[in-house]
Amino acid sequence: MGASGLNTPTALTCGFLVLDKPAGLSSHSCVAQVRRAYGLKRVGHGGTLDPAVTGVLPIALGPATRLLPYLSGDKTYRGVIQLGITTNTDDLEGEVLQSQPLPALNKAQLETALEGFRGTIQQRPPAVSAVHVNGQRAYKLARAGEVVELPARPVTIHRLSLESWNPAQGQLELEVACSAGTYIRSLARDLGELLGCGGALARLRRTQALGFQLAQSVGLEQLENQPPPALVDPLEALASFPRHALQNDDLQGWRCGRAQACDPSWAADTAVVVVAPDGNLAGMARVQATGSLQPRLVLDAAG
């Protein structure tokens, strides 16, 4: 089941590809190209990137698609915010609604303004976003001319650092580590509102998602290689979880969905990686209050 280092597409059936998504392509288009390159139908991505955004797009292949819910939703971005402009999409791709003079700001004043965005905050998603509104995506309603007012919701910004400030151009560069569901476009909009001049996202690059780093990524053009790039082994992606190693006598019971004895020190409801006797991933389980492991995901189920 392990995928790292294998050299034939037929062997690369379960693992993760970390794609460095280029600008101008949707996440869905990238998935379609991965399907063709590996000859697999079962392919899915973790964490949509807008077409204009570049960077880390984790893509799961084969049974690894079932592991996506277990991976951390936290993400890290590097982005540039343009002050003095308000748009209908909260980025420079949209229609300019208002332009305002740039205030005289120094780094210390920007740091003070940014402090209010650190930690758990209430954030309103952009009107042009993938948030569902009465069963429809907000961006579809907005593009149809409807006024979309999305309610604010809690998100967490773990780290927000000011990397540079260009007062002549009114552009600041930020690094943002945040929870799933955080919109950097909303951060740009809200910072501009706080400063009284408006703001919109100029460009954005994701450097980390679901635990995968930009250093692990491959370019889209590498999908044309033969063989295509080797995948990240699922066990590497799940390295932060505790592990339970099945013995030969346990394997058939596991494949039939039977509970397994486990480390009594593990707390109830802990997610655990289960490893087959051959060293490959067998699935995922959760610790029960009774101190046993209940299978939640069995990759090679019997029957």
C-alpha positions as CSV (number, residue, x, y, z in Angstrom):
1,M,0.0,0.0,0.0
2,G,2.9,2.3,0.6
3,A,3.6,4.7,-2.3
4,S,6.8,6.5,-1.7
5,G,9.6,5.8,-4.1
6,L,7.6,3.4,-6.4
7,N,8.1,4.0,-10.1
8,T,5.1,2.6,-11.9
9,P,1.6,4.2,-12.1
10,T,0.0,0.8,-11.3
11,A,1.8,0.8,-7.9
12,L,0.9,4.3,-7.0
13,T,-2.6,3.5,-6.0
14,C,-2.9,5.0,-2.5
15,G,-1.1,8.1,-1.5
16,F,-0.9,11.9,-1.7
17,L,0.4,14.2,-4.4
18,V,1.3,17.7,-3.2
19,L,0.7,19.9,-6.1
20,D,2.1,23.5,-6.5
21,K,-1.0,24.9,-8.2
22,P,-0.3,27.5,-10.8
23,A,-2.4,30.6,-11.2
24,G,-5.3,30.5,-13.6
25,L,-6.5,27.0,-12.9
26,S,-9.3,25.7,-10.7
27,S,-8.7,23.0,-8.1
28,H,-11.1,20.8,-10.1
29,S,-9.1,21.2,-13.3
30,C,-6.0,20.1,-11.4
31,V,-7.7,17.0,-10.1
32,A,-8.8,16.1,-13.7
33,Q,-5.1,16.3,-14.8
34,V,-4.0,14.1,-11.9
35,R,-6.7,11.6,-12.9
36,R,-5.3,11.4,-16.4
37,A,-1.7,11.2,-15.3
38,Y,-2.2,8.3,-13.0
39,G,-5.0,6.5,-14.7
40,L,-7.3,6.7,-11.7
41,K,-10.9,7.8,-11.2
42,R,-10.7,8.0,-7.4
43,V,-8.9,11.3,-6.9
44,G,-9.9,14.2,-4.6
45,H,-8.3,17.4,-3.3
46,G,-8.1,18.8,0.2
47,G,-8.8,22.5,0.5
48,T,-10.0,24.4,-2.6
49,L,-7.8,27.1,-3.9
50,D,-9.3,30.0,-6.0
51,P,-8.0,30.0,-9.6
52,A,-5.8,33.1,-8.9
53,V,-4.2,31.6,-5.8
54,T,-1.1,29.5,-6.1
55,G,0.6,27.0,-3.9
56,V,0.0,23.8,-1.9
57,L,-2.9,21.8,-3.2
58,P,-2.9,18.3,-1.5
59,I,-4.5,15.6,-3.8
60,A,-5.4,12.2,-2.5
61,L,-5.3,9.2,-4.9
62,G,-7.1,5.9,-4.5
63,P,-8.1,4.8,-1.0
64,A,-6.2,7.8,0.4
65,T,-9.3,10.0,-0.4
66,R,-10.9,8.4,2.6
67,L,-8.1,9.7,4.8
68,L,-8.6,13.4,4.0
69,P,-11.0,14.0,7.0
70,Y,-8.3,12.8,9.4
71,L,-5.8,15.4,8.3
72,S,-5.4,18.8,10.0
73,G,-7.4,21.6,8.4
74,D,-5.0,24.3,9.4
75,K,-3.3,26.2,6.5
76,T,-0.5,28.7,6.0
77,Y,-0.5,31.5,3.4
78,R,1.8,34.3,2.2
79,G,-0.2,37.2,0.8
80,V,-0.1,40.8,-0.3
81,I,-2.9,43.2,0.6
82,Q,-3.5,46.4,-1.4
83,L,-4.9,49.2,0.6
84,G,-7.0,52.0,-0.8
85,I,-9.3,49.8,-2.9
86,T,-12.6,48.0,-2.2
87,T,-13.9,45.4,-4.7
88,N,-17.0,43.2,-4.9
89,T,-14.8,40.0,-4.5
90,D,-12.4,41.4,-1.8
91,D,-9.5,40.8,-4.2
92,L,-8.1,42.6,-7.3
93,E,-9.8,40.1,-9.6
94,G,-13.2,41.8,-8.9
95,E,-14.9,45.0,-9.8
96,V,-13.6,48.1,-8.0
97,L,-16.3,49.6,-5.9
98,Q,-14.3,52.4,-4.3
99,S,-10.9,53.9,-4.3
100,Q,-9.7,56.0,-1.4
101,P,-6.5,57.9,-0.6
102,L,-3.9,56.0,1.3
103,P,-3.4,57.1,5.0
104,A,0.0,57.8,6.3
105,L,0.9,54.5,8.1
106,N,4.1,53.1,9.6
107,K,4.8,49.5,10.6
108,A,4.0,50.1,14.2
109,Q,0.5,51.4,13.3
110,L,-0.1,48.4,11.0
111,E,1.0,46.0,13.8
112,T,-1.5,47.6,16.2
113,A,-4.2,47.1,13.6
114,L,-3.3,43.5,12.9
115,E,-3.4,42.6,16.6
116,G,-7.2,42.6,16.6
117,F,-7.1,39.8,14.0
118,R,-5.0,37.4,15.9
119,G,-6.6,34.5,17.8
120,T,-10.2,33.4,17.4
121,I,-12.3,36.1,15.6
122,Q,-15.6,36.5,13.9
123,Q,-15.1,36.7,10.1
124,R,-17.6,37.2,7.4
125,P,-16.8,35.2,4.2
126,P,-16.6,37.1,0.9
127,A,-19.8,37.4,-1.1
128,V,-18.1,35.6,-3.9
129,S,-17.1,32.4,-2.1
130,A,-18.0,28.7,-2.0
131,V,-20.1,29.0,1.1
132,H,-23.6,27.4,0.8
133,V,-26.6,29.7,1.0
134,N,-30.0,27.9,0.9
135,G,-28.4,25.0,-0.9
136,Q,-26.5,27.1,-3.5
137,R,-22.9,28.4,-3.6
138,A,-22.7,32.1,-2.7
139,Y,-20.6,32.9,-5.7
140,K,-23.3,31.6,-8.0
141,L,-25.9,33.9,-6.4
142,A,-23.5,36.9,-6.5
143,R,-22.8,36.4,-10.2
144,A,-26.5,36.2,-10.9
145,G,-26.8,39.7,-9.4
146,E,-28.2,38.7,-6.0
147,V,-27.0,40.6,-3.0
148,V,-25.4,38.0,-0.7
149,E,-25.0,38.9,3.0
150,L,-23.1,36.0,4.6
151,P,-23.1,35.8,8.4
152,A,-19.9,36.0,10.3
153,R,-18.5,32.8,11.8
154,P,-15.6,32.0,14.2
155,V,-12.2,31.3,12.7
156,T,-8.8,31.1,14.3
157,I,-5.7,32.9,13.1
158,H,-2.8,31.2,14.9
159,R,-0.1,33.4,13.5
160,L,-0.2,36.7,11.7
161,S,3.1,38.3,10.9
162,L,3.8,41.5,9.0
163,E,6.6,40.6,6.5
164,S,6.9,43.9,4.7
165,W,5.2,47.3,4.1
166,N,5.5,49.5,1.0
167,P,3.9,52.9,2.0
168,A,4.4,54.3,-1.6
169,Q,2.3,51.5,-3.1
170,G,0.1,50.9,-0.1
171,Q,0.9,47.2,-0.1
172,L,1.7,45.0,2.9
173,E,2.8,41.4,2.8
174,L,1.6,39.0,5.5
175,E,2.2,35.4,6.6
176,V,-1.0,33.9,8.0
177,A,-1.4,30.5,9.7
178,C,-5.0,29.8,10.3
179,S,-7.8,27.3,10.8
180,A,-10.0,25.8,8.0
181,G,-12.6,28.2,6.8
182,T,-10.5,31.3,7.1
183,Y,-10.6,33.7,4.1
184,I,-7.5,35.9,3.5
185,R,-9.7,38.0,1.2
186,S,-11.9,38.7,4.2
187,L,-8.9,39.6,6.2
188,A,-7.8,42.1,3.5
189,R,-11.3,43.6,3.4
190,D,-11.6,43.9,7.2
191,L,-8.1,45.4,7.7
192,G,-8.9,48.0,5.0
193,E,-12.2,48.8,6.8
194,L,-10.4,49.2,10.1
195,L,-7.8,51.5,8.6
196,G,-10.6,53.5,6.9
197,C,-9.3,53.2,3.4
198,G,-10.5,49.9,2.1
199,G,-8.4,46.9,1.2
200,A,-8.3,44.0,-1.2
201,L,-6.1,40.9,-1.7
202,A,-3.5,41.5,-4.4
203,R,-2.0,38.0,-4.5
204,L,-1.9,34.9,-2.4
205,R,0.2,31.7,-2.1
206,R,-0.5,28.8,0.1
207,T,2.6,27.4,1.7
208,Q,1.1,24.6,3.9
209,A,-2.1,22.7,4.0
210,L,-3.3,19.5,5.7
211,G,0.2,19.1,7.1
212,F,1.8,19.2,3.6
213,Q,4.5,21.7,2.9
214,L,5.5,23.6,-0.2
215,A,8.9,21.9,-0.2
216,Q,7.1,18.6,-0.9
217,S,5.2,19.9,-3.9
218,V,5.6,19.2,-7.5
219,G,4.7,21.4,-10.5
220,L,1.8,20.6,-12.8
221,E,4.2,20.1,-15.7
222,Q,5.7,17.1,-13.9
223,L,2.5,15.1,-14.4
224,E,3.6,14.7,-18.0
225,N,6.7,12.7,-16.9
226,Q,6.8,8.9,-17.3
227,P,6.5,7.6,-14.7
228,P,4.5,10.4,-13.0
229,P,5.8,11.7,-9.6
230,A,5.9,9.3,-6.7
231,L,3.2,9.8,-4.1
232,V,3.6,10.6,-0.4
233,D,3.0,7.4,1.6
234,P,-0.2,7.6,3.7
235,L,1.8,6.6,6.8
236,E,4.0,9.7,6.3
237,A,0.9,11.9,6.1
238,L,-0.5,10.3,9.3
239,A,2.8,10.4,11.2
240,S,1.3,12.6,14.1
241,F,-1.3,9.9,15.1
242,P,-0.6,7.0,17.5
243,R,-0.1,3.7,15.8
244,H,-1.4,0.2,16.5
245,A,0.5,-2.7,14.8
246,L,-1.6,-5.7,13.9
247,Q,-0.2,-9.2,14.4
248,N,-0.8,-11.9,11.8
249,D,-3.5,-13.5,14.0
250,D,-5.3,-10.1,14.2
251,L,-5.4,-9.3,10.5
252,Q,-8.5,-11.3,9.5
253,G,-10.5,-10.0,12.4
254,W,-9.5,-6.4,11.5
255,R,-10.6,-7.0,7.9
256,C,-14.0,-8.2,9.2
257,G,-14.4,-5.1,11.3
258,R,-13.8,-6.6,14.7
259,A,-12.6,-4.5,17.6
260,Q,-9.0,-4.9,18.7
261,A,-7.2,-4.7,22.0
262,C,-5.1,-1.6,22.3
263,D,-2.8,0.4,24.6
264,P,-4.8,1.0,27.8
265,S,-3.2,4.4,28.2
266,W,-4.9,5.8,25.1
267,A,-7.8,8.2,25.9
268,A,-11.3,7.4,24.6
269,D,-12.1,8.7,21.1
270,T,-8.4,9.0,20.1
271,A,-7.9,8.4,16.4
272,V,-5.3,5.7,15.8
273,V,-3.5,4.6,12.7
274,V,-3.6,0.8,12.2
275,V,-0.7,-0.8,10.5
276,A,-0.8,-4.3,8.9
277,P,1.8,-7.0,9.6
278,D,3.6,-6.1,6.3
279,G,4.1,-2.5,7.5
280,N,1.5,-0.9,5.3
281,L,-1.5,1.1,6.3
282,A,-4.5,-1.1,7.2
283,G,-6.9,1.7,8.2
284,M,-8.0,4.0,11.0
285,A,-9.7,3.2,14.3
286,R,-10.9,5.1,17.4
287,V,-10.4,4.2,21.0
288,Q,-13.6,3.2,22.8
289,A,-14.4,3.8,26.4
290,T,-14.0,0.1,27.0
291,G,-10.3,0.4,26.1
292,S,-10.6,-1.3,22.7
293,L,-10.0,-0.1,19.2
294,Q,-13.1,0.1,17.0
295,P,-12.4,0.1,13.2
296,R,-13.5,3.3,11.4
297,L,-11.8,2.8,8.1
298,V,-10.7,-0.6,6.8
299,L,-8.7,-0.3,3.6
300,D,-8.8,-4.0,2.7
301,A,-12.1,-5.1,4.1
302,A,-13.1,-8.8,3.9
303,G,-16.1,-9.5,1.7
